[in-house]
Amino acid sequence: MKPTNTVIETDPSRRTFLKNTGKSAAAAGLMGAATAPGFAQGASPGDDTIKVALVGCGGRGTGAAFNALKTSGPTKLWAVADVFEHRLESSLKSISAQFPKQVEVPPERRFLGMDAYQSAIDLLGEADVVLLTTPPAFRPIHLEYAVNHGCNVFMEKSFAVDGPGIRRVLRAGEAADRKNLKIAGGLMSRHSPPLEEAIRRIHDGAIGDIITCWAYREHGPVGFKPKQSGMSELAHQIANYSNFTWLNGSFIVDWLIHNIDVCCWVKNAWPVSAQGQGGRQVRSQPDQMYDHFAVEYRFADGTRMFAQGRHIPNTWNHFGDVIHGTTGSATLGEGVSKPRICRGHDEKVENVIWRHKGTAKNAYQHEHDLFFEAIRQNNPYNETDRCARAAMTAIMGRMAAESGREVTFEEALASDHELAPGLDACTWASDAPVRPDADNQYPIPNPGQGNPI
């Protein structure tokens, strides 16, 4: 593949906006009496409309709203929340243009601010849905509140940025099971029929026993918007959430998670440890981003997964997974529209023994179709545990690269290090969790320098 100089946009109008338990008072609220909401219980007599609240009105949030409103059965966009008014209004305009009869969001159901999610969620009933599409740092807080309130949840990836956040997500998922709530996670590759078919064939022995899994995300640099005049440091960082580790967990967590998850799906296991490296080699923008990661994961049986991510101009680009087995190989995953399986490890055309043919369903839409169907049929549906463990695997990789240590899954999950302590109490007037120095540079982890994990 040819090198690329394409800048990967992180304009919030195009991308998403925004075993230890019992450590928070909010978590205690999740342990309330279990309920068993079915769709019929949540709807008014004769009305099976599902009301939808959108929390996080960026590009991915707007896309998720499109997907929700396209599902079978009556749905209405009922409330929206964001911290930026221009983004909220732009999202509403786009959604209204596509679904003019399904948008009922008067000014009194448009909420702004760091606590706006609460006001939007409070308007929902037990059969309704909140779409959580803010930056990953806020996902545990918002998920916890939604489950405590008693509504169904679609949560975009990633699902947390550190061990404490992942534990909080896992607790919320357990509480959702007790309340019979449905939770879908934004790892849409799990609902791609071509990929499902490829992995079924691999699990049936098409390439023998799995030896190694390779996850790649290599492309041009991630975009950055300079701080606007009069903008607070917190607002600036949220507007550039892909560039600050406390908000998105790092490039390996928020961008490479799809193909890390697919490798673990192929392997049907989660890694037990990771070691690796990463750094900031050519990037000059004033942010926290490593521009490359290379992490080796080890599974319990001794086999390996290698995750490589890079966003540097004029370099080789590739987006997908390569799987090696004892008798063959496969190329698949996010970024590979037509998965293929080969005999041996040389992926020549003549070695292809299976390739997906035909038009595939849109995985973004398909995941919402399945989710809303489960709500309407009152079938069990909770992807929290799998999504949390995929995110924890990526977080473990970041911890290993930033510290220069081998880190175990148990150690990473049990870590008490928070990237943004006290985020629950953050207001629009709060200081940002990280600040630039006198040279307008932000703190960057240096391996081997005692970075906390």
N, C-alpha and C positions, 0 to 999 in steps of 0.2 A: 504494500500500500504506500501511496505517496505521502510525503510530509504535508502538514497543513498549517496554515497560519490563522485559521478561522478562530475568532474570539468567541468563546462560549458565553453567551449573554447571561447575566444574572440580574438584569433589570427586573424589579419586582412586579412590573406589569406583565412579565412573560413567564417568570418562574414562581415557585411558591413563595408566599409571604411568610409572610411569617409561618444461706438463704435467710437475709436480714429483713425483718418486717417490723411494722408498728412504730416507725420513727417519727411520723408526722401526725398532727391532729387531723389533717384532712384525710389521711388514710384511715383513721379510726371511723370517720363518717361512712366509709365504704363498707364497713362491717355491719351495717344496719340490717334490718329484717329483710329476708329474701322475698322477692315477688316473682310472679310468673306471668309477665305481660305477653299476651298474644295480640295479633293485629286487631282482632275483633274487640278486645278490651280497650285498645287505645283509640278507636275511632268512635265518632258519634253514630247513633243509630242510623243506618242507611247510608253512611258516608265512610268510604274506605280510602280517603285521601291521606297520603303521608306528607306531613309538613317537614320541610328541610330548612335547617339553619346553616349558613356558611360562615365559618370562622377562619378568616385569612383569605383576602380577596385578590391575591396575586394570580398569575397565569395558571398555575396548577389548581388553585382553588376554583377559579372560574371554570376550568376544564372539568373538574370533579362535579361542579354544579350542573354543567351540561349533561354529563353522564347520568347523574341522579334523575334529572328531569326527563331523560329519554327512556327510563326503565318502564316496564309494563305496569299498567295501573295508574290511577290518578296521583299526581304529586304536585306540590306547590312549594316554591321558594318563599319562605315565611319571614326570615330574619337574616341580617348580615352583620358582621362585625369585623373591624380592622383597626389599626392605629393611624392609618393614613386616609384622609377623607377622599383625596383624588383617586386613590386606588379603589376604594369602596364604590364610588360613583361610576368609575369606568367599568368595573366588573358588572354592576347592576345594568348598565347600559348594554353591554355585550349580551348578557343573559336574557334581558328583556327583548332584544332584537330577535333572538332565536326562539324564545318561548314566551310570546306576548301574553298568552292566556294562563300561564303557569307562574307568573311572578306577581306576588301580592306583598310588596315590601314598602309600605308607606313610611314617611319620615320617622314616625315614632318606633319603627322596628329596624332602624339603622343605627348601629351603636359604634362609637369610637372610643379608643382608649385601651390601656393595658388590661382593664377588667371588663371590657366590652363582651368577651366571650360568655361571661356569666349571664348578662342580660339576654343574650341571644338564646342560650341554652334554656334559661328559665321559661321561655315561651313554648317549649316543646312538651308533648305528651309522651306516654310510654311507648307508643307505636311509631313515634317520629324519629328523625335522623339528624344528627349534627355532623357536618363535614369539617374535620380538623385539619387545616392545611397551612398553619403558621410555621415559622421556623422550628426545627426539631427540639430546640431547648425548651419550648413551651408545651410540647406534646404531653409529657407526664402530668403536668398541672391541669391541662384542659381535659385530658382523658379522665382523670380522677374525678373532676367536677361533673362531667357528663354522666359517668356511671353512678355517682352518688345521687344525681338528679333523677336518673332512671330512664335515659333515652338511648337509642341505638347510635352507634358511632362508626363512621368511616374515618380512619386516621391515615394521613399520607405518610410516606417514609420521609426521613428516618424517624425513629420512634423515641429516641432520647440521645443524649450526647455523652453520658457517663454511667458508671455503675449504679449510683444512687437513683438516677432517673430510670434505668432499666428495671430495678427492683420495684420502683413505684408503678411502672407500667404492668409488671407481672401481677402485683397485688390488685390493680384495677381489673385486670383480666379475670382473675379468680372471683372477684366480687361480681363481675358481669355474669359469670356462669351461675352464681347463686341467684341472681335476679332474672335469669333467662333473657338477658340482653344480647343483641347481636353486635359483633364488632368485626369490621373488615379492615385489612391493612393494605397500604398502597404498594405492595410488591406484586404488581400486576402480571409479571412474568409467570407467576404460579398459575395464572388463569389464561395462558396462551395455549390454545389447542395444539398448534404444531409442536411447541416445546413439551407439552404434556405427552404427546405421542412419542417424541424422541426419547424422553426419559423413561417412559414405559418400556420401550424397546431395550434401552440400556439395562434397566432393572431385570428384564427378562433374559439378559445374557448376550446381547448383540455384540458387545465388544469384550466379553470376558470379565474378569475381576478388575475393578478400578485400581489403577496404579498411581496416577497423578491427575490433579485438576488445576487448570490455569485460568485465572480470571483477569481480564484486561479492560482498562479504560484509558486509552491514549488519544489525545487530541490537542487542539490549540488552547491558548491561555483562557482562563476564566476571567470574565469581564469585571471591571471595577468602576464605580462612579465616584468622582471626587466629592468631597463634602461641600454641600451647598451653603451659601451665606445664610447665617442665622439658624442653621440646623443644629440641634443638640447632638452631642456625641452619641447618645443612645439611639436617636433616630437615624443618624448616619450609619451606624453599624447594622441596625435592623434592615435598613434599605439595601445594604450590601451583605445580607446574612450569609451568603455562600463564602464570604471572605474572612469570617471570624469564627474561630473554633468553638467558642462558648455557645454560639448560635446554631451551627450546623454539624458540629462534631468533627469536622475536617473533611477534606476531599475524599478520603477513603471511606468515611462513614456515610456521607450524604450522596455521593456520586457513584462509588464503586459497589455499594451494598447490593444492587440487583444481581450482579454477576457473582459476587461472593455467595449470596443466597442460593443461586442456581447450582453452583458447585456443591454446596452442602446438600441440596436436594438430590443431585445425582448420587452423591456418596451416601445419602440417607443417614447422615450423622453430623454432629457439630464438632469442630476441632477442640482439642484439649489444651493446646498451647500455641503460642506464636512468637516468632522473633523476626526482626527485620530492620529496615532502615528507611529513612526519608529525609527530605531537606528542602531548602529554598535556594536553588542553584542559580537561576537566572531571573527570577521574579523580582521586580523593583517597586511594584505598587505598595503603598503604605497599608498593609493589612497583615493577617496572621498566617497566610496560606503557605504550606509546603507545596512546592510545585512537582514533587515526585514522591511516590511510596513504592516500596518493594518488600512485601511481607510473606514469609514462609510460615504456613500453618501446619501443625501436626495433628493427625487423627489418632484415636486410641489404638488402632491397629498398626500404627507406624507409617501409613501412607501420608502423602503430603498434598497440600494445596498451596499454590503460589498466586498471590494477588499483586498485580502491578498497575499502578495508576500514574499518569503523567499529563500535565497540561502546559506544554512548552512549545513555542513556535518552531517550525522547520524541523520537526522530528517525526519519526514513524508513528502512524496512527492506527489504532485497532480497537474495536469495541465488541467484546464477546467472550465466550468461554471455549477452551479446548480441553477435551477429556481424553486421557490415554488409558486404555485397558490392556489386558494381557493379549488380546487377539485383534484389537482394532481401536479406532478413535472416533471422536465426535466433535463437531463444531456447532455450537448452539448458544443460547443465552440472549440476554438483552443486547440488541444491536445486530443480531443475526436473524433476519426475517424468515429464512428458509433453512432450518436445521438440517444437518446431513451427518450420516454415519459412514465410516470407511473401514475397509479391511486394512489391517496394519496401521502404521503411524504416518505414512506418507500420503498426504491428502490430494493426490492426483485425481483427476476426473475419473480415470479408469478404475480407481479403487473405491469409488462411491457405491455403497450397497443399498443405501436408502436416503432419500431426500424428500422433504415435504413438498408436495405439489398442491396447486390450487390457491385460492384466496383465504387468508386467515381472518378470523374474527378480530376485531379491535380489542386488545386485552384490557385496556382501560375501561371500555364499555362493558365487557363481559364480566369483569369483577363486580361492577355495580349491579348488573342484571342478577347475578347469583345472590348477592347481598340482599337486594330488595325482595327477591323471591323468597328468601329465607324468612324475612320479616313478615311478608304476607301469608306465608304458609305456617308460620311459627315453628320453623325447624331450627335445630341447634346450629349456630354459626358463630364461631369465635376464633379468630386468627391471631389473637394477642400473643400467645406463648411463642409460636413460630416466628412472628415478626420481631418480638423482643430478642429472641436468641440470635436471629440474623444480625440485628443491630449490635448486639453484644459482641458477636464475632468480629465485626468491623471495628468496634471500639477497642477490643483487645489488640487488634492489629495496629491501630494508631498508638496505643499505649506502649506497645513494644518498640515501634519505630521512634517515638519521641524520647523514650527512656534509654534505648540501646540494650534493653534486657530481654530475656525470655520471660513471657508472662503467661500464666495459666488462665484458663477460662474461669475457674473457681476464684482465683485471686482477683481477676478483673471484675467479676460480678460482685464480689464482697467489698471492693474498694469503697472507701468513704470520701474519696477526693471528688469534689464538685467543681465543675468548670465555672459555674456562676452561682455561688452560694447566696441564699436568700432571694431567689428569683420570684418566689411566690409573692413577696412584698414589694416587688418592683413597680414603680409608677412611671408615668411619662416624664416626671420631673427627676427621676433617680439618675445617679451617675451610671455610666456604662461599666460593666464588670471589668473591662480592660481599658487602659488609657494609653495614648501615645506619649512618647518621651519628648524631650526638647527638640529632637530632630524629626519629629512626626513619625517615629517608628514604633511599632507595637511589639510586645514580648513574643519571642519565638522560642519554642523548646529546643534545647541543644542536647543530643544524646550523650549519655555518660556524665551529665552534670547534676545528677541527683533529682531529676524531674519526678514529681509524685505520680503514683499510679493508683 
